[in-house]
């Protein structure tokens, strides 16, 4: 069995106690003696025969048999030992090398003779490196130095490159430090790779040590050497340290490039220091280093992440003025955010700009379009967008396919999605676990839980088995339905597959217990999660709150809210929405106001759901003016009121006879891009049927126009569907 030179404690003990008495003699005077003995025996037929036998056995990987031939020689020379090492390490069975035996032969040479020479070490060093025994190769390099020889630069460089290729940074640094002791400096590409890998692993201190140690030696001349350090510092929130490093490099005559400045722009924005970031942008232009599309895309991405979409769009115009055209990545970032905000007109402008530049959409564009539409609940538009992308010859990857499967499943076409998946697999498509889980979720949505469980056995899982998401998909559906037998089947199958449940799984069980009146069991499971170290997520707490509120256990829900607040991300906006909705339903407006104040103190902003509940409560009390004010606040905060919110206000206006206000609201509703739905039309029909509109011919015409438009759309959709 192979023995590692650095881990085998018996070998280390042997190494410390071994006798180095031979080293006390003049090694140079010993060499001629060995050579003399070898020269005297070179014409011995028996010796030549043993040499050949030893070589044959070594080449075959039979070290012990080869040693027998070697030991049978009367006066084996160092060259005989070197031949043994060389042929053994080059053998076809070198993957079966017994390092322990090899090491013993080496130490026998040191203690009993003939003493190893430079060739001995070079053979061992090269052979062990080529067989991947890198730690042992480094050990022999150190031994070589201890015996008065100097390992070749190329030999150590090969070991360093191999460790870097394997991603072993600890051993890479050991080789690097050993090379420095010998005053060997790795090539610049190797150093760049070492620094880059150290930075990516977050070992910035070591990377800086490598950089600083060789900067004065003139080994690092290009920006590729220090840019990884700048990026690592900036990603670690040390932008000012990175800036100081950049200035020190400039003093040394090093010229930063666009990537250097982009790192600083990224870092300062990451820390929220926008002013400093834009100062860097100006400085790089003054230094004659123009920002490139990556620099601007970094800024655009951060602006989008902060919801500053108008500034992000303005940045596109600035890019054009600076002669830097946005690329497909820049457009994808903005398109995704525009869809999240429902800015349809601006999306159309961006798509037209892309078309004018003959820029073809890529899978990320498609994902941004369809993903944004799906997030807004516009399933039909998402499906059309996806079909359009495929029809224009867009390259379809597994992510785009998974989105398409998702669209089909959301339209209750899981069977079609499954059939399409199978036909694509016949053409070489390789689905992921996400592909399978999407279809499983579709079957569960359509209440085909038994079929979903059968698919577990039919699917060819990429990881050879379903993952925890697969189990949670079916478990969630079974828990919602209260299907205890299906839950047991999932439990049995999970145990068979050896998959561990996670916090999502336990959240499903809490939902099951609370939905079917087993509140105490749900509470016990929550306590069990906490005591076992499985920290509930905000979704877990919100699930419990929701079920308690729906069971009219508002007081218990409020206790949980108070006890577990500030646990992880709890509470979030959804937590407040659940309680606010329940309180408004109960008519408890004083506690609702208290929760809203508390919500703002937590630096949480109301969302469309919050406003929807508040508007519903205002309408319930007949306070239409307050409902309209809340609607206006939504628009001011960039939130688009849903058709359900408009319907709530419309219904209250009709009940209160506020016909002139109806005209104004309908106009606002249409101008804000919110089309009336079936409920809206039903409310309008009821109003017209009672003759309330005869006194207001203008409103009547508007209503007829809206209703006709809606009927035409329904007819068109019906025709398309047929």
ZAMARGU-4260 file (C-alpha; in steps of 0.2 Angstrom, whole numbers, plus 5000, padded with zeros to 4 digits):
<rodrens>
0) 5000/5000/5000 | 5007/5017/4996 | 5014/5027/5010 | 5014/5046/5010 | 5031/5053/5015
5) 5023/5068/5025 | 5009/5059/5034 | 5017/5042/5039 | 5022/5045/5057 | 5033/5030/5058
10) 5043/5036/5043 | 5045/5053/5051 | 5051/5045/5067 | 5063/5035/5057 | 5069/5050/5047
15) 5073/5059/5063 | 5083/5045/5071 | 5092/5039/5055 | 5111/5040/5055 | 5119/5052/5044
20) 5137/5047/5047 | 5141/5044/5029 | 5138/5063/5026 | 5152/5067/5038 | 5165/5061/5025
25) 5169/5070/5009 | 5156/5065/4997 | 5167/5070/4983 | 5181/5058/4988 | 5168/5044/4989
30) 5162/5046/4971 | 5178/5040/4962 | 5178/5024/4973 | 5160/5020/4967 | 5164/5024/4949
35) 5180/5013/4951 | 5170/4998/4957 | 5158/5001/4944 | 5171/5002/4930 | 5179/4986/4937
40) 5163/4976/4935 | 5155/4983/4919 | 5162/4968/4909 | 5156/4955/4922 | 5143/4944/4912
45) 5134/4939/4928 | 5133/4958/4933 | 5126/4962/4916 | 5113/4948/4917 | 5107/4954/4934
50) 5106/4972/4928 | 5095/4966/4914 | 5084/4956/4925 | 5083/4970/4937 | 5077/4982/4923
55) 5064/4970/4917 | 5057/4968/4934 | 5057/4986/4937 | 5048/4990/4921 | 5035/4978/4925
60) 5032/4986/4942 | 5039/4972/4952 | 5050/4982/4964 | 5054/4969/4977 | 5059/4956/4963
65) 5070/4970/4955 | 5078/4973/4972 | 5082/4954/4974 | 5092/4956/4957 | 5100/4972/4963
70) 5105/4964/4980 | 5112/4949/4971 | 5125/4960/4963 | 5142/4959/4971 | 5145/4978/4970
75) 5130/4987/4965 | 5134/5005/4960 | 5124/5021/4962 | 5120/5020/4943 | 5112/5003/4946
80) 5101/5011/4960 | 5097/5025/4948 | 5092/5013/4934 | 5081/5004/4947 | 5072/5020/4951
85) 5071/5026/4933 | 5063/5010/4926 | 5052/5008/4941 | 5045/5025/4940 | 5042/5024/4921
90) 5034/5007/4922 | 5017/5004/4914 | 5010/5000/4932 | 5017/5016/4940 | 4999/5019/4947
95) 5003/5005/4958 | 5019/5011/4965 | 5023/5006/4983 | 5031/5022/4990 | 5035/5014/5006
100) 5047/5002/4998 | 5054/5015/4987 | 5058/5026/5002 | 5066/5012/5011 | 5078/5009/4996
105) 5083/5028/4996 | 5087/5028/5015 | 5096/5012/5014 | 5107/5020/5001 | 5110/5035/5013
110) 5114/5024/5027 | 5123/5009/5019 | 5129/5016/5002 | 5131/5019/4988 | 5126/5037/4992
115) 5113/5045/4981 | 5120/5057/4968 | 5112/5072/4958 | 5105/5059/4946 | 5096/5050/4960
120) 5087/5065/4965 | 5083/5071/4948 | 5076/5054/4943 | 5065/5053/4959 | 5059/5071/4958
125) 5054/5069/4939 | 5046/5052/4941 | 5036/5056/4957 | 5030/5072/4949 | 5024/5063/4933
130) 5015/5050/4943 | 5006/5064/4953 | 5015/5060/4970 | 5018/5079/4972 | 5021/5080/4991
135) 5034/5066/4990 | 5042/5074/4975 | 5044/5090/4985 | 5051/5080/5000 | 5065/5073/4989
140) 5068/5091/4982 | 5071/5096/5000 | 5082/5081/5003 | 5092/5085/4987 | 5096/5102/4995
145) 5101/5094/5011 | 5113/5083/5002 | 5122/5098/4993 | 5113/5097/4977 | 5101/5110/4969
150) 5084/5105/4961 | 5081/5112/4944 | 5070/5127/4942 | 5059/5117/4929 | 5057/5103/4941
155) 5050/5114/4955 | 5040/5124/4942 | 5031/5108/4936 | 5026/5104/4954 | 5019/5121/4957
160) 5009/5121/4941 | 5002/5104/4945 | 4996/5109/4962 | 4988/5125/4955 | 4980/5114/4942
165) 4973/5103/4956 | 4967/5119/4966 | 4978/5114/4981 | 4983/5131/4987 | 4992/5126/5004
170) 5004/5114/4994 | 5006/5127/4981 | 5012/5140/4993 | 5024/5127/5001 | 5032/5125/4984
175) 5032/5143/4981 | 5041/5147/4997 | 5053/5133/4994 | 5057/5141/4977 | 5060/5158/4985
180) 5073/5150/4997 | 5082/5145/4982 | 5080/5162/4974 | 5069/5154/4960 | 5055/5166/4954
185) 5041/5157/4945 | 5036/5164/4928 | 5024/5178/4927 | 5009/5167/4920 | 5012/5155/4935
190) 5013/5169/4948 | 4997/5177/4940 | 4988/5160/4941 | 4994/5158/4960 | 4988/5176/4965
195) 4972/5174/4955 | 4967/5157/4964 | 4972/5164/4981 | 4961/5179/4978 | 4946/5168/4972
200) 4948/5158/4987 | 4947/5173/4998 | 4965/5171/5005 | 4969/5189/5001 | 4983/5190/5014
205) 4993/5176/5005 | 4990/5184/4988 | 4997/5200/4994 | 5012/5192/5002 | 5016/5184/4985
210) 5013/5200/4976 | 5023/5211/4988 | 5037/5198/4989 | 5040/5198/4970 | 5035/5216/4965
215) 5052/5223/4970 | 5061/5209/4960 | 5054/5215/4944 | 5044/5198/4941 | 5027/5206/4940
220) 5026/5219/4926 | 5008/5218/4920 | 4991/5223/4927 | 4986/5204/4927 | 4996/5202/4942
225) 4988/5215/4954 | 4971/5216/4947 | 4965/5200/4955 | 4971/5208/4972 | 4962/5224/4968
230) 4946/5214/4964 | 4947/5203/4980 | 4950/5218/4991 | 4935/5227/4983 | 4924/5212/4985
235) 4929/5211/5003 | 4924/5228/5007 | 4941/5235/5007 | 4940/5248/4993 | 4950/5261/5001
240) 4964/5248/5004 | 4963/5244/4986 | 4964/5262/4981 | 4979/5265/4992 | 4987/5250/4983
245) 4983/5257/4966 | 4991/5274/4970 | 5007/5265/4977 | 5008/5255/4961 | 5006/5271/4950
250) 5021/5279/4960 | 5032/5264/4955 | 5028/5267/4937 | 5015/5253/4935 | 5001/5258/4923
255) 4983/5253/4929 | 4971/5247/4915 | 4952/5248/4913 | 4950/5232/4924 | 4960/5240/4938
260) 4948/5255/4939 | 4933/5245/4936 | 4937/5235/4952 | 4937/5251/4962 | 4921/5257/4954
265) 4913/5240/4959 | 4920/5240/4977 | 4914/5258/4981 | 4897/5255/4974 | 4896/5239/4984
270) 4900/5248/5000 | 4886/5261/4995 | 4900/5275/4991 | 4892/5281/4975 | 4901/5298/4975
275) 4918/5289/4977 | 4914/5277/4963 | 4909/5291/4951 | 4925/5300/4956 | 4935/5285/4951
280) 4926/5285/4934 | 4931/5303/4931 | 4949/5299/4936 | 4951/5285/4924 | 4945/5296/4910
285) 4958/5310/4915 | 4972/5296/4915 | 4967/5292/4897 | 4959/5275/4902 | 4942/5275/4895
290) 4928/5265/4904 | 4923/5250/4894 | 4906/5241/4893 | 4910/5231/4908 | 4913/5246/4919
295) 4896/5254/4914 | 4887/5237/4915 | 4894/5236/4933 | 4886/5253/4937 | 4870/5248/4928
300) 4868/5232/4937 | 4870/5240/4954 | 4857/5254/4949 | 4845/5240/4944 | 4848/5231/4960
305) 4844/5246/4970 | 4828/5249/4960 | 4835/5265/4952 | 4829/5260/4935 | 4828/5277/4927
310) 4846/5281/4932 | 4851/5264/4924 | 4842/5269/4908 | 4850/5286/4908 | 4867/5277/4909
315) 4863/5269/4892 | 4862/5286/4885 | 4879/5292/4893 | 4887/5276/4886 | 4882/5281/4869
320) 4889/5298/4871 | 4905/5291/4877 | 4907/5280/4862 | 4904/5264/4872 | 4889/5254/4865
325) 4880/5243/4877 | 4881/5225/4874 | 4869/5211/4876 | 4873/5209/4894 | 4870/5227/4898
330) 4853/5226/4889 | 4848/5210/4898 | 4852/5217/4915 | 4840/5232/4911 | 4827/5222/4903
335) 4825/5210/4918 | 4823/5225/4930 | 4811/5234/4918 | 4800/5219/4918 | 4800/5218/4937
340) 4793/5236/4937 | 4781/5233/4923 | 4789/5247/4912 | 4782/5240/4895 | 4784/5256/4885
345) 4803/5257/4890 | 4805/5238/4887 | 4799/5241/4869 | 4811/5255/4867 | 4826/5244/4872
350) 4820/5230/4861 | 4819/5242/4846 | 4837/5248/4850 | 4843/5231/4850 | 4835/5227/4834
355) 4842/5243/4826 | 4860/5237/4831 | 4856/5220/4824 | 4859/5212/4841 | 4851/5195/4842
360) 4843/5190/4859 | 4852/5176/4868 | 4846/5164/4881 | 4848/5177/4895 | 4837/5189/4886
365) 4824/5176/4884 | 4826/5172/4903 | 4824/5190/4907 | 4809/5193/4896 | 4799/5177/4901
370) 4805/5177/4919 | 4799/5195/4922 | 4783/5192/4914 | 4780/5176/4925 | 4784/5186/4940
375) 4771/5198/4936 | 4759/5184/4933 | 4757/5187/4914 | 4758/5169/4910 | 4751/5170/4892
380) 4763/5184/4887 | 4778/5174/4894 | 4773/5159/4884 | 4771/5170/4868 | 4788/5178/4872
385) 4796/5161/4873 | 4788/5155/4857 | 4794/5171/4848 | 4812/5168/4854 | 4812/5151/4848
390) 4804/5156/4831 | 4817/5169/4827 | 4831/5156/4829 | 4837/5160/4847 | 4849/5147/4854
395) 4839/5137/4867 | 4849/5130/4882 | 4843/5120/4897 | 4838/5136/4907 | 4826/5142/4892
400) 4819/5125/4891 | 4815/5124/4909 | 4806/5141/4908 | 4796/5134/4894 | 4792/5118/4904
405) 4787/5130/4919 | 4775/5140/4907 | 4767/5124/4901 | 4765/5118/4918 | 4757/5134/4925
410) 4745/5133/4910 | 4740/5115/4917 | 4749/5107/4902 | 4760/5096/4912 | 4757/5081/4901
415) 4762/5091/4886 | 4778/5097/4895 | 4782/5079/4899 | 4779/5073/4881 | 4790/5087/4875
420) 4804/5083/4887 | 4804/5065/4881 | 4805/5070/4863 | 4819/5082/4866 | 4829/5069/4876
425) 4828/5057/4861 | 4836/5071/4851 | 4850/5073/4864 | 4843/5085/4876 | 4851/5082/4894
430) 4838/5088/4907 | 4843/5093/4924 | 4835/5090/4941 | 4826/5107/4939 | 4818/5101/4923
435) 4811/5085/4931 | 4806/5095/4947 | 4797/5108/4936 | 4786/5094/4928 | 4784/5086/4945
440) 4777/5102/4952 | 4766/5104/4937 | 4758/5087/4940 | 4756/5091/4959 | 4747/5108/4954
445) 4735/5098/4944 | 4732/5086/4958 | 4740/5071/4950 | 4751/5067/4965 | 4751/5048/4962
450) 4757/5051/4944 | 4770/5063/4951 | 4777/5050/4963 | 4777/5037/4949 | 4788/5049/4939
455) 4801/5047/4952 | 4805/5029/4946 | 4803/5034/4927 | 4815/5049/4927 | 4833/5047/4923
460) 4840/5058/4937 | 4856/5066/4933 | 4863/5063/4950 | 4856/5045/4950 | 4842/5050/4962
465) 4829/5064/4966 | 4835/5078/4977 | 4827/5086/4992 | 4817/5098/4981 | 4809/5083/4972
470) 4803/5076/4988 | 4797/5093/4995 | 4787/5096/4979 | 4777/5081/4982 | 4777/5083/5000
475) 4770/5101/4999 | 4756/5095/4988 | 4752/5080/4999 | 4752/5091/5015 | 4741/5105/5007
480) 4728/5091/5003 | 4730/5082/5019 | 4734/5066/5010 | 4742/5057/5025 | 4744/5040/5015
485) 4754/5050/5002 | 4764/5059/5015 | 4769/5042/5022 | 4774/5035/5005 | 4785/5051/5003
490) 4793/5047/5020 | 4796/5029/5015 | 4804/5034/4998 | 4815/5047/5006 | 4821/5035/5019
495) 4825/5023/5005 | 4834/5036/4994 | 4844/5042/5010 | 4839/5060/5007 | 4838/5071/5022
500) 4824/5083/5025 | 4828/5102/5026 | 4819/5117/5033 | 4807/5117/5018 | 4801/5100/5022
505) 4798/5104/5040 | 4788/5119/5035 | 4777/5108/5024 | 4773/5098/5039 | 4769/5113/5050
510) 4757/5119/5036 | 4749/5102/5036 | 4746/5102/5055 | 4740/5119/5055 | 4728/5117/5040
515) 4719/5102/5048 | 4717/5109/5065 | 4733/5101/5073 | 4740/5117/5079 | 4748/5110/5094
520) 4758/5097/5083 | 4763/5111/5072 | 4769/5121/5087 | 4779/5106/5094 | 4787/5103/5077
525) 4793/5121/5077 | 4800/5119/5095 | 4809/5103/5089 | 4816/5112/5074 | 4823/5126/5086
530) 4830/5113/5099 | 4839/5102/5085 | 4847/5117/5077 | 4837/5117/5061 | 4833/5136/5061
535) 4816/5140/5054 | 4816/5152/5040 | 4805/5167/5038 | 4794/5156/5026 | 4791/5144/5041
540) 4786/5158/5053 | 4775/5166/5039 | 4766/5149/5036 | 4762/5147/5054 | 4756/5165/5055
545) 4745/5163/5040 | 4737/5146/5046 | 4734/5153/5063 | 4726/5169/5056 | 4715/5159/5044
550) 4709/5148/5059 | 4704/5165/5068 | 4718/5162/5081 | 4724/5180/5079 | 4730/5182/5097
555) 4741/5166/5096 | 4748/5173/5079 | 4752/5189/5087 | 4761/5180/5102 | 4772/5171/5089
560) 4775/5187/5080 | 4782/5195/5096 | 4791/5180/5103 | 4801/5176/5087 | 4803/5194/5079
565) 4821/5197/5074 | 4824/5179/5072 | 4834/5178/5056 | 4824/5188/5042 | 4808/5187/5052
570) 4798/5197/5051 | 4797/5203/5033 | 4784/5212/5023 | 4774/5197/5020 | 4773/5194/5039
575) 4766/5211/5042 | 4754/5208/5027 | 4747/5192/5035 | 4743/5201/5051 | 4737/5217/5044
580) 4725/5208/5032 | 4718/5197/5047 | 4716/5213/5058 | 4707/5223/5045 | 4696/5208/5042
585) 4692/5208/5061 | 4690/5227/5060 | 4705/5230/5072 | 4711/5246/5065 | 4720/5253/5080
590) 4732/5237/5080 | 4733/5239/5061 | 4740/5257/5063 | 4752/5250/5077 | 4759/5237/5065
595) 4761/5249/5051 | 4772/5260/5063 | 4782/5245/5068 | 4784/5240/5050 | 4792/5257/5046
600) 4803/5255/5061 | 4810/5239/5054 | 4814/5249/5038 | 4802/5238/5028 | 4791/5247/5015
605) 4773/5242/5011 | 4771/5232/4995 | 4756/5230/4983 | 4748/5217/4995 | 4750/5229/5010
610) 4741/5243/5000 | 4728/5231/4994 | 4723/5226/5012 | 4723/5245/5018 | 4712/5250/5003
615) 4700/5236/5006 | 4699/5241/5024 | 4696/5259/5019 | 4682/5254/5006 | 4674/5243/5019
620) 4672/5258/5030 | 4666/5268/5015 | 4681/5280/5015 | 4684/5281/4997 | 4694/5296/4997
625) 4707/5287/5009 | 4707/5272/4997 | 4711/5284/4982 | 4725/5292/4992 | 4732/5275/4996
630) 4731/5271/4977 | 4741/5287/4973 | 4754/5283/4986 | 4756/5266/4977 | 4760/5275/4960
635) 4772/5287/4969 | 4782/5273/4976 | 4783/5264/4959 | 4770/5251/4963 | 4756/5247/4950
640) 4739/5244/4958 | 4732/5227/4953 | 4715/5226/4944 | 4708/5218/4960 | 4712/5235/4969
645) 4703/5245/4956 | 4688/5233/4957 | 4687/5235/4976 | 4687/5254/4974 | 4675/5253/4959
650) 4662/5242/4968 | 4662/5254/4983 | 4660/5269/4972 | 4645/5261/4963 | 4637/5256/4980
655) 4640/5274/4986 | 4633/5282/4970 | 4650/5291/4966 | 4647/5290/4947 | 4658/5305/4942
660) 4672/5297/4952 | 4670/5281/4943 | 4673/5290/4926 | 4690/5297/4933 | 4695/5281/4941
665) 4692/5271/4925 | 4702/5284/4915 | 4716/5282/4927 | 4715/5263/4927 | 4717/5262/4908
670) 4730/5275/4907 | 4741/5266/4920 | 4740/5251/4909 | 4728/5241/4920 | 4714/5233/4909
675) 4697/5229/4917 | 4694/5210/4919 | 4679/5199/4921 | 4675/5206/4938 | 4676/5224/4932
680) 4665/5221/4918 | 4652/5212/4929 | 4652/5228/4941 | 4649/5239/4926 | 4635/5228/4919
685) 4626/5229/4936 | 4627/5248/4936 | 4621/5249/4918 | 4607/5237/4921 | 4600/5248/4935
690) 4600/5263/4924 | 4612/5273/4935 | 4621/5279/4920 | 4607/5287/4910 | 4611/5304/4918
695) 4629/5303/4913 | 4630/5299/4894 | 4649/5302/4894 | 4652/5289/4907 | 4640/5277/4898
700) 4650/5279/4882 | 4666/5275/4891 | 4659/5260/4899 | 4652/5253/4883 | 4669/5256/4875
705) 4678/5247/4888 | 4666/5233/4888 | 4666/5231/4869 | 4685/5231/4870 | 4685/5217/4883
710) 4672/5207/4873 | 4683/5208/4857 | 4698/5203/4867 | 4689/5188/4874 | 4683/5183/4856
715) 4701/5185/4850 | 4708/5174/4864 | 4694/5161/4861 | 4697/5161/4843 | 4716/5159/4846
720) 4713/5145/4858 | 4702/5136/4846
</rodrens>
